[in-house]
Amino acid sequence: MKAIPGKELARLLERRGWELLRVNGSHHIYGKQGSIVRLSVPIHGNQSLKLGLQRYLLKLAEITENEL
């Protein structure tokens, strides 16, 4: 799997129906209507996410690796 920056993951989430609820420092908090899951995406410039965190966020958002 290729590591992607937080900005790119945030754009992907928004295309999939996730909504930006608030920003707390450099972390963008996303939620989806009808879901209790909240995703905290760290956005540090153009720095890539670590693979473990990226896999975890994609799993919670129900996005497969092929959709990147």
C-alpha positions in Angstrom: 0.0 0.0 0.0 1.2 3.5 -0.8 1.2 6.0 2.0 -0.9 9.1 1.2 -0.9 12.6 2.8 -3.7 13.5 5.3 -5.0 16.1 2.8 -5.6 13.5 0.2 -7.3 11.2 2.7 -9.5 14.1 3.7 -10.6 14.7 0.1 -11.3 11.0 -0.4 -13.5 11.0 2.8 -15.4 14.0 1.6 -16.1 12.4 -1.8 -17.4 9.3 0.1 -20.0 11.4 2.1 -18.0 12.1 5.2 -18.5 15.6 6.6 -15.9 17.8 8.4 -17.3 18.4 11.8 -14.6 20.5 13.4 -10.8 21.2 13.4 -8.8 20.7 16.5 -5.3 22.0 15.9 -3.9 20.0 12.9 -6.5 17.2 13.3 -9.7 17.3 11.2 -12.6 15.5 12.7 -15.0 13.8 10.3 -18.4 12.2 10.8 -21.1 10.7 8.7 -24.8 10.9 8.9 -26.2 7.9 10.6 -22.9 6.6 11.9 -21.4 6.9 15.4 -17.8 6.6 14.0 -15.6 9.7 14.2 -12.4 9.9 12.2 -9.5 12.1 13.3 -7.3 12.8 10.3 -3.9 14.5 11.1 -3.0 17.0 8.4 0.6 18.1 8.7 1.4 19.8 5.4 2.1 17.3 2.7 3.5 14.7 5.1 2.3 11.2 4.5 0.4 9.3 7.1 2.0 6.3 8.7 0.7 3.0 7.1 -0.8 1.6 10.3 -2.9 4.8 10.9 -3.8 4.9 7.3 -5.1 1.3 7.3 -7.0 1.9 10.5 -8.8 5.1 9.2 -9.6 3.4 5.9 -11.1 0.4 7.8 -13.2 2.6 10.0 -14.4 4.5 6.9 -15.1 1.2 5.1 -12.9 2.2 2.2 -10.8 -0.5 0.5 -7.1 -0.1 -0.4 -8.0 -0.4 -4.1 -10.1 2.8 -3.9 -7.0 4.9 -3.2 
